[in-house]
């Protein structure tokens, strides 16, 4: 009889090993719509011009907007890049 073992990832362990995080831009009184939209467009991968503007309007109207969600390491990178461009950011939220 053939005996094989397979590795099955426990979703809880996989999530703990690769935590997800949220990148959130906050409203402020000094960054222009154009600057925020341009930053999102150039830093967040896959960001369309329409989505960048929609998120910028949401930041202005709601006080904040989640601009990216995913792997913690990538979240930290995008967060740091947005901070370096002068955007006002919430602390990274782990999910």
Secondary structure, 3 states (H helix, E strand, C coil): CCCCCCCCCCHHHHHHHCCEEEEEEECCCCCCHHHHHHHHHHHCCCCCHHHHHHHHHHHHHHCEEEEEEEEHHHHHHHHHHHHHCCCCECCCEEC
